[in-house]
Structures are given as structure tokens and as C-alpha cells.
Amino acid sequence: MRDAGKNGTARSNSLRELFGEKYDASVPCPWCESEDTRVSNPFGGTVSEMSMQCNQCEATFGWMKWQDKLPGQ
């Protein structure tokens, strides 16, 4: 089995930054409706889902990438 090590962590962080540039502070929290949110993981439970976290109420929620915006637009 291959160990991802530092390269895997660096890759994960760079993907989070890439998606964060587009989606941080733009996806409203479904619980408190704050837009002070951030991408916690660009990959959720499915290919089309992203894991987000609210900085106000600290809730974690899934957001479908195709809702209102498409990646790369």
C-alpha cells in the first residue's frame, strides 16, 4: 500500500485552497443562513458534493457543486 505522506497532504490542501477561492463566503449555511462559510473538504459523500463549514454556528454541511454554480465558472 502506498503512503500518501506529505505529498497527499499538500495535494489535499491545494485542492481545498482551489475550491475555497471560488466558494468560501459564498455558500449560505442551511442552519443559520450566514454566508461566513468555508470549504472544509472539496469532496463530500458523492462526487458532486462538497463539505462546507459555517464559521458562525460551526455546523458542517454538504453542498451540491451544481447548485447555483458550476466549478470553474
Buried (B, 14 or more C-beta within 10 A) or exposed (E): EEEEEEEEEEEBEEBBEEBBEBBBEEBBBEEEEBEEBBBBBBBBEEEBBBBBBBBEEEBEBBBEBEEEEEEEE
